[in-house]
């Protein structure tokens, strides 16, 4: 089964909400921009009923170069994780 493309998503949302495709595009782009700003500023962004983006710190660790087998040190870094809401899990599973 093929994944839904952004264009297909925009068309589906436009049909179900009776908004223009341009309006739906503006809303989705605005939501993404707001999410990025909030995660950067506050460390998390919640979309009720769907989940939340959370900024997390990953510790430094030892890894292995798969090509040579050489052990390397992987530095600590900050990553963004997505935590699915219970309501979304229940609806899908």
C-alpha positions as a Markdown table, in Angstrom:
| # | Residue | x | y | z |
|---|---|---|---|---|
| 1 | Unk | 0.0 | 0.0 | 0.0 |
| 2 | Unk | 1.4 | 3.4 | -1.0 |
| 3 | Unk | 1.9 | 6.2 | 1.5 |
| 4 | Unk | -0.2 | 9.3 | 1.3 |
| 5 | Unk | 1.7 | 12.2 | -0.3 |
| 6 | Unk | 1.4 | 15.8 | 0.9 |
| 7 | Unk | -0.7 | 16.6 | -2.2 |
| 8 | Unk | -3.1 | 13.8 | -1.5 |
| 9 | Unk | -3.3 | 14.8 | 2.2 |
| 10 | Unk | -4.1 | 18.4 | 1.2 |
| 11 | Unk | -6.8 | 17.2 | -1.2 |
| 12 | Unk | -8.4 | 14.9 | 1.3 |
| 13 | Unk | -8.4 | 17.6 | 4.0 |
| 14 | Unk | -9.8 | 20.2 | 1.6 |
| 15 | Unk | -12.7 | 17.8 | 0.6 |
| 16 | Unk | -13.5 | 16.8 | 4.2 |
| 17 | Unk | -13.4 | 20.4 | 5.6 |
| 18 | Unk | -14.9 | 22.1 | 2.6 |
| 19 | Unk | -12.0 | 24.6 | 2.6 |
| 20 | Unk | -9.9 | 25.5 | -0.4 |
| 21 | Unk | -6.7 | 23.6 | -1.0 |
| 22 | Unk | -4.8 | 26.9 | -0.5 |
| 23 | Unk | -6.4 | 27.5 | 2.9 |
| 24 | Unk | -5.6 | 23.9 | 4.0 |
| 25 | Unk | -2.0 | 24.4 | 2.8 |
| 26 | Unk | -1.7 | 27.7 | 4.8 |
| 27 | Unk | -3.1 | 26.0 | 8.0 |
| 28 | Unk | -0.8 | 23.0 | 7.7 |
| 29 | Unk | 2.3 | 25.2 | 7.0 |
| 30 | Unk | 1.3 | 27.4 | 9.9 |
| 31 | Unk | 0.9 | 24.5 | 12.3 |
| 32 | Unk | 4.3 | 23.1 | 11.3 |
| 33 | Unk | 6.0 | 26.5 | 11.8 |
| 34 | Unk | 4.3 | 26.9 | 15.2 |
| 35 | Unk | 5.3 | 23.4 | 16.3 |
| 36 | Unk | 9.0 | 24.1 | 15.4 |
| 37 | Unk | 9.0 | 27.4 | 17.3 |
| 38 | Unk | 7.4 | 25.9 | 20.4 |
| 39 | Unk | 9.6 | 22.9 | 20.6 |
| 40 | Unk | 12.7 | 25.1 | 20.2 |
| 41 | Unk | 11.4 | 27.5 | 22.8 |
| 42 | Unk | 9.6 | 25.3 | 25.4 |
| 43 | Unk | 10.8 | 21.8 | 24.7 |
| 44 | Unk | 7.5 | 20.4 | 23.6 |
| 45 | Unk | 4.4 | 21.0 | 21.4 |
| 46 | Unk | 1.1 | 19.2 | 21.9 |
| 47 | Unk | -1.4 | 18.4 | 19.2 |
| 48 | Unk | -4.5 | 17.2 | 21.2 |
| 49 | Unk | -5.7 | 13.8 | 20.3 |
| 50 | Unk | -2.7 | 13.2 | 18.1 |
| 51 | Unk | 0.5 | 13.4 | 20.1 |
| 52 | Unk | 3.4 | 15.7 | 21.0 |
| 53 | Unk | 6.8 | 16.7 | 19.8 |
| 54 | Unk | 9.4 | 16.6 | 22.6 |
| 55 | Unk | 13.0 | 17.9 | 22.6 |
| 56 | Unk | 15.2 | 15.3 | 24.3 |
| 57 | Unk | 18.9 | 15.1 | 25.1 |
| 58 | Unk | 20.8 | 12.0 | 23.9 |
| 59 | Unk | 23.9 | 11.1 | 26.0 |
| 60 | Unk | 27.3 | 10.5 | 24.4 |
| 61 | Unk | 27.9 | 6.8 | 23.7 |
| 62 | Unk | 30.3 | 4.4 | 22.0 |
| 63 | Unk | 29.4 | 3.1 | 18.6 |
| 64 | Unk | 31.0 | 1.0 | 15.9 |
| 65 | Unk | 31.8 | 2.0 | 12.3 |
| 66 | Unk | 30.1 | -0.7 | 10.3 |
| 67 | Unk | 32.5 | -0.5 | 7.4 |
| 68 | Unk | 35.7 | -1.0 | 9.5 |
| 69 | Unk | 34.5 | -2.3 | 12.8 |
| 70 | Unk | 36.4 | 0.5 | 14.5 |
| 71 | Unk | 34.9 | 1.8 | 17.8 |
| 72 | Unk | 34.0 | 5.5 | 17.7 |
| 73 | Unk | 32.7 | 7.9 | 20.3 |
| 74 | Unk | 29.3 | 9.4 | 19.3 |
| 75 | Unk | 28.9 | 12.8 | 20.9 |
| 76 | Unk | 25.9 | 13.9 | 23.0 |
| 77 | Unk | 23.2 | 15.8 | 21.1 |
| 78 | Unk | 19.7 | 17.1 | 21.2 |
| 79 | Unk | 17.0 | 15.4 | 19.2 |
| 80 | Unk | 13.2 | 15.8 | 18.6 |
| 81 | Unk | 11.0 | 12.8 | 19.4 |
| 82 | Unk | 7.3 | 12.3 | 18.7 |
| 83 | Unk | 5.1 | 10.7 | 21.4 |
| 84 | Unk | 1.8 | 9.4 | 20.1 |
| 85 | Unk | -1.3 | 10.2 | 22.2 |
| 86 | Unk | -3.2 | 7.4 | 23.9 |
| 87 | Unk | -6.3 | 8.4 | 22.0 |
| 88 | Unk | -4.4 | 8.0 | 18.7 |
| 89 | Unk | -3.1 | 4.6 | 19.8 |
| 90 | Unk | -6.5 | 3.4 | 20.8 |
| 91 | Unk | -8.1 | 4.6 | 17.5 |
| 92 | Unk | -5.4 | 2.9 | 15.3 |
| 93 | Unk | -4.8 | -0.3 | 17.3 |
